[in-house]
Amino acid sequence: MWQGIYEELRDRNFVFLAVALDTAGAAAAGSFARAEGSGPLGPIIQRIMGWSDALWGRSARPTYPILLDEKHIVAERYDMTNVPTTVWIDEEGRIVRPPETAGAGDTVRHIDLTTFTIPDDVAARGQAGRSRYVDAVRDWVHNGGASRFVLSPDAVAARSRGPDDAAARAHACFQLAGWLYRHGRAEAARPWFEEAVRLRPEAWTFRRQMLAVATPGAIGNLAAGPEYWQAVRSFGERPYYEPPDLPD
């Protein structure tokens, strides 16, 4: 999806900058940039997006800049708890929409874990939500500060969340876990990943990294094993993705 938007809008002073949040570095992020590593969820992702086979292959070969953030500094600074998350920043470097899910919905809750399929109406809702969000991006690029999707500085401040004490401690635990992992101490890292998740269970970025670095063969693939699905189910009615708050 984002590659297509980038190709459409890049000549209008628009840059799409992606950041891969992967504690394991290029070994984890590289496969996704090369259209690998989607595993059994690949067809589901393709269907939710409404991509043809040709577009599915092209979408995973991006030409926009991609940064690799092994230490999750971007997530900590912007208080991101899940991916995909977007931030709109104007030409002056001002945030005009703070971190929000990029048109993503709670489709993951409806995946049949036996057949890895999703109902037609759920897939349609997912595609519609993404289309609305992409149209909002287009409106912003074409209309700039006059776009109805641009928020005032006060609205941006009101929507921006700062970490509370538990979240700050969770980030500290997560950073320690990452340091231990990068220094070859994966076993010692696991309890600190678990503590970060315990302190901030809504931070799926923490949970995914915990599962990825602790599960053999998970590096470079979607960390979506039994432990992950159990966590999804345990959330009950709490949202997996907070829907973006857009006009209309």
C-alpha positions as CSV (number, residue, x, y, z in Angstrom):
1,M,0.0,0.0,0.0
2,W,2.6,2.5,1.0
3,Q,4.8,1.9,-2.0
4,G,1.9,2.8,-4.2
5,I,1.1,6.0,-2.3
6,Y,4.8,7.0,-2.4
7,E,4.9,6.5,-6.1
8,E,1.7,8.6,-6.5
9,L,2.7,11.5,-4.3
10,R,6.5,11.7,-4.2
11,D,6.6,14.4,-6.8
12,R,4.4,16.7,-4.6
13,N,7.1,17.3,-2.0
14,F,6.0,14.2,-0.1
15,V,8.4,11.7,1.6
16,F,7.3,8.4,3.2
17,L,9.9,7.4,5.7
18,A,9.6,3.9,7.3
19,V,11.2,2.7,10.5
20,A,11.6,-1.0,11.2
21,L,11.5,-1.7,14.9
22,D,13.5,-4.9,15.2
23,T,15.7,-5.8,18.1
24,A,17.4,-8.5,16.0
25,G,18.3,-5.9,13.4
26,A,18.7,-6.6,9.7
27,A,18.3,-10.4,10.3
28,A,14.6,-9.7,11.3
29,A,13.8,-6.7,9.1
30,G,15.5,-7.6,5.9
31,S,13.2,-10.5,5.0
32,F,10.1,-8.3,5.1
33,A,11.7,-5.7,2.9
34,R,12.3,-8.5,0.4
35,A,8.7,-9.9,0.4
36,E,9.8,-12.9,2.5
37,G,8.9,-13.9,6.1
38,S,5.2,-13.4,6.0
39,G,4.5,-17.1,6.5
40,P,0.9,-18.3,6.8
41,L,-0.3,-14.8,7.4
42,G,0.9,-13.6,4.0
43,P,-2.3,-14.5,2.1
44,I,-4.4,-12.8,4.9
45,I,-2.4,-9.6,4.7
46,Q,-2.7,-9.6,0.9
47,R,-6.5,-10.1,1.2
48,I,-7.0,-7.4,3.8
49,M,-5.1,-4.9,1.7
50,G,-7.0,-6.0,-1.4
51,W,-3.8,-6.5,-3.4
52,S,-3.4,-8.6,-6.5
53,D,-0.5,-11.0,-6.7
54,A,1.5,-8.5,-8.8
55,L,0.8,-5.7,-6.3
56,W,1.6,-7.9,-3.4
57,G,5.1,-8.6,-4.8
58,R,5.7,-4.9,-5.7
59,S,4.5,-3.7,-2.3
60,A,7.3,-5.5,-0.5
61,R,10.0,-4.0,-2.7
62,P,9.8,-0.4,-1.4
63,T,11.9,2.5,-3.0
64,Y,11.2,4.9,-0.1
65,P,13.7,5.3,2.7
66,I,13.6,2.6,5.4
67,L,15.5,3.0,8.7
68,L,16.4,0.2,11.1
69,D,15.8,1.0,14.7
70,E,17.2,-1.9,16.8
71,K,16.9,0.1,20.0
72,H,13.3,1.2,19.4
73,I,14.2,4.8,20.0
74,V,11.5,6.1,17.6
75,A,8.9,4.0,19.4
76,E,10.0,5.4,22.8
77,R,10.2,9.0,21.7
78,Y,6.8,9.0,20.0
79,D,5.2,6.5,22.4
80,M,4.3,3.9,19.8
81,T,2.8,0.7,21.1
82,N,2.0,-1.2,17.8
83,V,2.8,-1.2,14.1
84,P,1.8,0.1,11.7
85,T,1.8,3.5,13.3
86,T,2.1,6.8,11.5
87,V,3.0,10.4,12.4
88,W,2.3,13.3,10.0
89,I,5.1,15.9,10.0
90,D,4.8,19.0,7.8
91,E,7.5,20.9,5.9
92,E,8.4,22.9,9.0
93,G,9.0,19.8,11.1
94,R,5.8,20.2,13.0
95,I,3.7,17.3,13.9
96,V,0.2,17.8,12.5
97,R,-1.2,14.4,13.4
98,P,0.5,12.6,16.3
99,P,1.0,8.8,16.4
100,E,-2.0,6.8,15.2
101,T,-2.7,3.5,13.6
102,A,-2.5,3.8,9.8
103,G,-6.0,2.8,9.1
104,A,-5.6,-0.6,10.7
105,G,-8.5,-2.3,12.4
106,D,-8.9,-5.3,14.6
107,T,-9.0,-7.8,11.8
108,V,-6.4,-10.0,13.6
109,R,-9.1,-11.0,16.1
110,H,-11.2,-12.7,13.4
111,I,-8.5,-14.9,11.9
112,D,-9.5,-18.6,11.9
113,L,-6.3,-20.2,13.3
114,T,-7.1,-23.5,11.7
115,T,-7.6,-22.4,8.1
116,F,-5.9,-18.9,8.4
117,T,-8.8,-17.3,6.7
118,I,-11.0,-14.3,7.6
119,P,-14.7,-13.6,6.9
120,D,-15.5,-11.6,3.8
121,D,-17.2,-8.8,5.8
122,V,-14.1,-8.4,8.0
123,A,-11.8,-8.3,5.0
124,A,-14.0,-5.6,3.4
125,R,-14.0,-3.5,6.6
126,G,-10.3,-3.7,6.7
127,Q,-9.9,-2.6,3.1
128,A,-12.4,0.3,3.6
129,G,-10.5,1.5,6.7
130,R,-7.2,1.6,4.9
131,S,-8.8,3.3,1.9
132,R,-10.2,6.1,4.1
133,Y,-6.8,6.6,5.7
134,V,-5.0,6.7,2.4
135,D,-7.5,9.3,1.1
136,A,-6.8,11.4,4.2
137,V,-3.1,11.3,3.4
138,R,-3.8,12.4,-0.2
139,D,-5.9,15.3,1.0
140,W,-3.1,16.5,3.3
141,V,-0.5,16.3,0.5
142,H,-2.7,18.2,-1.9
143,N,-4.0,20.8,0.5
144,G,-1.3,21.2,3.0
145,G,-2.2,23.1,6.1
146,A,-5.7,23.7,4.8
147,S,-6.5,20.0,4.8
148,R,-9.4,19.1,7.2
149,F,-7.2,16.3,8.5
150,V,-4.5,18.6,9.8
151,L,-4.9,19.2,13.6
152,S,-4.2,22.4,15.4
153,P,-1.2,22.5,17.8
154,D,-3.6,22.3,20.8
155,A,-5.3,19.3,19.3
156,V,-2.0,17.6,18.6
157,A,-0.9,18.2,22.2
158,A,-4.2,16.9,23.6
159,R,-3.9,13.7,21.5
160,S,-0.2,13.1,22.3
161,R,0.4,10.7,25.2
162,G,3.3,10.9,27.5
163,P,4.5,7.8,29.3
164,D,3.3,7.3,32.9
165,D,5.5,5.8,35.5
166,A,4.7,2.2,34.5
167,A,5.3,2.9,30.9
168,A,8.6,4.6,31.6
169,R,9.7,1.6,33.7
170,A,8.6,-0.7,30.9
171,H,10.7,1.1,28.4
172,A,13.7,0.9,30.7
173,C,13.2,-2.9,31.1
174,F,12.8,-3.3,27.4
175,Q,16.0,-1.3,26.7
176,L,17.9,-3.5,29.2
177,A,16.5,-6.6,27.5
178,G,17.6,-5.4,24.1
179,W,21.1,-4.6,25.4
180,L,21.5,-8.1,26.8
181,Y,20.2,-9.7,23.6
182,R,22.5,-7.7,21.4
183,H,25.4,-8.7,23.6
184,G,24.7,-12.4,23.2
185,R,22.8,-12.9,26.4
186,A,19.4,-14.0,25.1
187,E,18.5,-16.1,28.2
188,A,19.2,-13.2,30.5
189,A,17.2,-10.8,28.3
190,R,13.9,-12.9,28.4
191,P,12.9,-11.9,32.0
192,W,13.3,-8.2,31.2
193,F,11.3,-8.5,28.0
194,E,8.6,-10.2,30.1
195,E,8.7,-7.5,32.7
196,A,8.3,-4.8,30.0
197,V,5.2,-6.7,28.7
198,R,3.8,-7.1,32.2
199,L,4.1,-3.4,32.9
200,R,2.7,-2.4,29.5
201,P,0.6,-5.2,28.1
202,E,-0.8,-3.0,25.3
203,A,2.7,-2.5,23.9
204,W,2.6,-5.1,21.1
205,T,6.0,-3.9,20.0
206,F,7.4,-5.2,23.2
207,R,5.5,-8.5,23.0
208,R,6.6,-9.2,19.4
209,Q,10.2,-8.6,20.2
210,M,10.0,-10.9,23.3
211,L,8.5,-13.7,21.2
212,A,10.8,-13.2,18.2
213,V,14.1,-13.3,20.1
214,A,13.0,-16.2,22.3
215,T,11.5,-18.5,19.6
216,P,13.8,-20.6,17.4
217,G,13.3,-19.7,13.8
218,A,11.2,-16.7,14.6
219,I,13.8,-14.1,13.5
220,G,12.8,-12.8,10.1
221,N,9.3,-14.1,10.4
222,L,6.1,-12.9,11.9
223,A,6.1,-13.7,15.6
224,A,2.6,-15.2,15.5
225,G,2.9,-18.5,17.3
226,P,0.5,-19.9,20.0
227,E,1.8,-17.5,22.7
228,Y,1.0,-14.5,20.5
229,W,-2.5,-15.7,19.7
230,Q,-3.2,-16.5,23.3
231,A,-2.2,-12.9,24.1
232,V,-4.6,-11.6,21.4
233,R,-7.5,-13.6,22.8
234,S,-6.7,-12.5,26.4
235,F,-7.3,-8.8,25.5
236,G,-11.1,-9.4,25.3
237,E,-12.8,-6.3,24.2
238,R,-9.8,-4.1,24.5
239,P,-8.7,-2.9,21.1
240,Y,-5.7,-4.4,19.4
241,Y,-5.5,-1.2,17.3
242,E,-7.0,2.0,18.4
243,P,-8.8,3.3,15.3
244,P,-7.6,6.6,13.9
245,D,-9.9,9.5,14.8
246,L,-10.6,11.1,11.4
247,P,-13.4,13.5,10.4
248,D,-16.5,11.7,9.1
